[in-house]
Amino acid sequence: MHYLLDLDGTLTDPKVGILTSLQHALRELGEPVPEIDELAWCIGPPLKDALVTIFGSDEDPRVAQGVTHFRARFGDVGLFENEVYEGIPEALAELVEQGHQLHIATSKPEVFARRILDHFNLAEPFTSIHGSELDGTRSDKGELIQHILRTQGIAAEDAVMVGDRKHDVLGAIRNQVRGMGVLWGFGSRDELEAAGACHLFEKPSDLAVPFS
């Protein structure tokens, strides 16, 4: 089986780094800066989509400016203001031991994802690492999953997508891949079930437990 695994909210808790960098971007734009917890909904969707929601239009120039300000801080310090969820390294190792192949499938720019995985010694179990381009290409989870299936030669029926937000599940379903949710990230049980998740993992160690 091929496991396509989300990064933020699934393998690591990026809350401080992402949201502090988002606060920085808003501050640089001279906009009101909400408290961190008020911005938690921004973790999961592509950054541009979150900024479009904040500013109300994808044509608002503050969207592109916000991305630039965000990346200036995130690429320097924010990506390391992160924490691997307890039990994740062991679960990944067990999945590999069971004969599964693991692939990162994150809407985060791939260049950042690789730096995070290397920094936290998480890259080794993965057959491939996939994220978006800095210009936004493949930031949509459905397009990203399609890209992974095509470039890695994976049949949809031989893959599962595991993530913490509805975007992971919906992107999987668009590609006829089974979408599964984790309950330790930033999406709720209700969100994941409403999106159509066919299985929910209660804790990181459950990732290595066989499912039907």
N, C-alpha and C positions, 0 to 999 in steps of 0.2 A: 504494500500500500504506500502511496505517496501522500505525505502530510504536508499541506501548504499551511504555514503558520504565520499569523500576524505577529508583529513585533510589539508595538505600543499597547499596553494593557493586557497582553497575552504572555509575553516572555519577560518584559520589564515594566516597571512602573515609572513612566516618564513625566509624571505630573509636575514636579517642580521645574524641570528644565523647559518643558514646552510652555507652561503657563506663565512662568516668569519672563520668558522671551516674548510671549505675546503681550504681556503687560508693558515690556520695554518698547515694543513696536507702537502700541497705542500712545504711550507717553511721548515718543518721538514725533508722533503725528499731532500732538496737542489735543488728543481725545481724552474723555473720561476713562479712568483706569479702574475697572471692577476688581474686587477681591479675587484671589486665586480660585476659591471654591465656586464663585459665580461663573467662572470660565471653564469649568470642568467638562462641559458639553462639547468643547472644542477639540477634545482629544478623541481621535478616531477618524473623523472626516478629513479630507485633504485641507491643508492650511488655507488655501485660497477660498474654498467653500465656506470655511468658518468666517473669514473676513467678509465675504459677500453677504453672509447672514447678518454680520454686525453692521455693515454699512448700507445694506439694502439693495445693492445693485452690483453686477459684475463689471459695469462700466465706470464705476466710481474710481477715480485715480488713486484713492487711498488704499484700495485693495493691493495693487501692485507695489505701492510704496510700503505698505505694511509687511508684505512678504520680504522685501529687501531689508527692512529694519529687523524683522524677526530673525532672518538668517544671519545677519551680522553678529547677533549675540549668540544664537543657538549654535552656529558653527564654531564658535570660539569656546564657549563654556557650557552652554545649555544642554548639549547632547550628552555630557557626562554627569549632569545633575539627574541621575537616573539610578534605578536599583533593580537588580534581578530578583524576581519573585522567588521566595523560598521553595525549593523542591524542583525548580525548572531544570537546572543542569542534570540532575539525576533522572528526571523524566525523559529528557532528550536522549541521554545515554541509553536508557532502557529501550526506547523506541528503536534506536539503531541496532541494539543487540537483538531485538525481535525480528530484524530484517527489513524494517521500513526505511524508505528514503524521505529525508526532510528537506523542505524548501521554504525559504523566507518569502512571504508575500505581503509587503508593506506598502502603503501609500506614501510613506516617507521617502524623500529622495534616496536613491540607492547609495549614493556617495556617503550620506550620513549614516544609513543603516549599517554599512560595512564598518565604519569607524566605531560605532557603538558595539557591534558584535565582537570586533577585535579587542576593544578596550576591556570588555567584560568576559573575555575568553569563551564566547559562545559560538564562534564561527565553525569550529571543527566538525560538529555533527551534521552540518548542512551540505547536501549535494549541490545546491545552488542557492543564490541570494538574489532576490528580485525586488526592486522598488521603482519609484517614479523617476523621471528625469527632472532636472532643475527647471525646465520650461513647462512642467506640468504633464507631460506625456506619461500615460499609464498611471496617473494619480487616481483614476476611477478604478475601484477594486474589480469590477467585472472585466474591464479591459486588461488589467494586470493578470488576472487569472487566465484569461484567454491566451495572453502572451506566454505565460509559464507553460501551459499545456502544449502549446505549439512548439516552443523552442526546446522543451525538454522531452518532447515526444511522449507525453503522458495521455492516456485515454481517460476521459472524464469519469468513467465508472471505476477507475483504479485510484481515484484521488478523493481526499476530503480537505475542506478548508476549515481551519479552526481560528476563531477570533473572538473579540469581546464586544463588537458592535454590530448593529444591523447591516452595515455596509459590507461586512465580511460575508454574512449569510446571503444577502441579496445578490452579491457578486458571484457567489458560488452557484446559486440557483440559476442565474442567467446562463451559466456554462454547463448545466446539468451535472454539477458536482455537489456532493452532499455537504451542506453547510452546518457547522457545529459551533456552539458557543461556549465560552468560559465565563464563570461567574465571579472571578476575582478581579476583573478589569473595570471598565467604565460604563459598560452597558448593563442594564438590568435584565432579570429573567423575563419580565414582560416584554421588553424590547426585542430580545432574541427570539422568544417564542412567536411573537407577532410577525417577525420577519420570516419565520418558517424554519428555524433551526430544528434539525432532526435529532439532535443529541446535545445535552448540556453537561459540561464537566464542572464538578463542584469545587475541586481543588487541584493544584498543579500535578500532584502525584497521580491523579486520575487519568491524565493524558496517556499513560502507559498501560492502563487497564483495558483489555479487549472489550469491544462493544459490538452489538449486533446491528 
